[in-house]
Amino acid sequence: MEVLNAEDRMRLFRINRGPVWGDWKFNPDNLTLVWQGYYEIDLEDINSHGELLDWLFQCRSRSIEDLMAALTYIFEPQSQICPGGANLAFSGSKLAKAYRDKMFPKRKPLRPKLRYSILERDGFRCQSCGASAATGAVLHVDHICAVANGGTNDPSNLQTLCSDCNLGKGAR
């Protein structure tokens, strides 16, 4: 099994719009691992090493190496806690939520004062095409580096774009 470093994992995460291991994909909405779109493992129901092993046996014909890689990354904090093969309990729900929160950070809303200061700094004009509210454009304050890719609400990462330029840009 090839182990990817953190940089390669994030590159694949951005390409696939989420963590993917072979045919397995993590669904952050319901905390499941999904195989080829129809076979699901509810990670909140895995609460011991025995239950983890049971899933590996059940899925042995379904890309087992990829499933092992996925479970290793998601349950990583638990990986060092298995002394002498003991079947220790843990919270699959807590570990899956921690993984989701790390991989899918929630966007903090922009304060109105910050939004206004960015619009004012940029002269109330789209920084891509020059459109303004005076010409009928709807202006947005946009993240240059998307929040999904690690961007922040720091003013240096914010710019004014018209709705056409912003919606055409997507998360980069």
N, C-alpha and C positions, 0 to 999 in steps of 0.2 A: 504494500500500500504506500503510495507516494504521499508524503506529508508536505503541504504547502506552507511557506512562511506567511506571516501576517500581511505583507505587502501584496503577494500573489492572491491571497484570499480576498482582499479588498478589491483588487482589480477584477477578479471574477465576479464578485458581488455586484460591482457597478455594471459590468457587461450584462449580467443575467437579471438585473433589477431585484436581487435578493440572493441569499445563500443557496447554492446548488451543489450537490455532490452526485455526479453521474445522472441517474434518472430520479434522484431524490431531491425534493425542494422543500425548504422550510416555509411554512405559512404562518406569518406573524399574527394574523387575525384570530386564529383559533388554536395556536400553539401546537401544530401538527407537522409531521414529516409526511409528505405526499410522494408516492411512487407513481410516475407516469400519469399523474392526474386523477387516479381513482383509488389507490390503496393508501389508507391513512393510518398513521400511528399517532395517537393522542399522547403527547409528551407529558401532560399533566397527570396521566395515569401510571407513569413509570416512577415508582417510589422506592425501589430497592435494586441491588445488583442482580438479584434473582429475576425480577421482572424485566430488567434490561437484557439479560441473557435469554429469557424466554422469547423476546421479540427477535433476537438474532437467529434463534432456531426457527421461528415461524417464517422468517423472511429469507431463509438461506438460499432460495433460488431467485431472489429479487435483488441482484446487485449487492451482495453481502459486504463487499469491501467498501463500497460507497456508503452504505448504511452505517458501517462501523466508523467511517471517517466523520459522518454527520453527527452521530451520537457522541463521538469523542470531542468534537468542537462544542456542541451544545451543553454537554454535561461535564465539560472540562474541569470545573472546580471540584467535582466529585472524584475525578480519576485517580487521585493519590490516596483515597480513603478506602482501601480494601485490604486490610491486613490479614494475611494468612487465608485468603479466600472466603472470609466471613461475608455473610449476606446482610450488609448493613442497610438500614433504612435512610432515605433522604427524600427531599421534596422535589419531585419532578416538576411540579408547577412552579416552584420558586426558581429553580435553575433555568427552566424554559423562558420564564418572564425576564430573568436577568439577561439571558442571551438576546431575547427580542429587544430589550431596552438598549443594549449595547449596539446591536446591529441596525436598529431602526429608531434612532433618537427622535424624540418629539420636538417639533418646532416650537420655539418660544415666540409668542406673538410680539410683533413690533409695537413699541409704545407709540401713541399718536405724536408725541413730541419728537421722537427720533425720526418717524416717517416724514414729518413736516421739515425737519432739519435737512434730510437727504434731498427732498424735493427742492428746497431753497438752495442748497449747495449746488445742485445741478441746474439751477436757473429755470426750474419748472419746465424742462425740455427732456425729451427722450434722448438718451446718450447714444443711441444707435442711429436713429434717422432724423433727429432734430424736431420732431413733432411736438406741439405744445397743446395745452388745454384751449388756448385761444384759437387754434386751428381745428378744434373738435376732437382732439385725441383724449382718450382716457389714460391717465398716467398711473403706473404701478411702481412700487419700490421693490426691486428685484435683488435676490442674492446672486452675486457673481459666481461664487462657488456654492452650489446647492447645499442645503442643510443635509440632504440625504448623502452627500459626498463629504461631509465633515465641515461645511461652511457654518459661519456664525452670524450673529446679528451685529457684529462690529461694523461701524460706519465705512471702514475701508473695504468691506465685502458687500456693500450695498450700492445700488445705482438706480437711477430713474429710467424706466422704459415705458413706451406706450404699450397698450394692450396687445396690438398686433405683433410688435417685436418680442414682447415677453412671452406670449403664448406660443409663438413660433420657435422660440429658443429651446424650451424643455429643460430638464435637469442636466446640467453639464458639470 
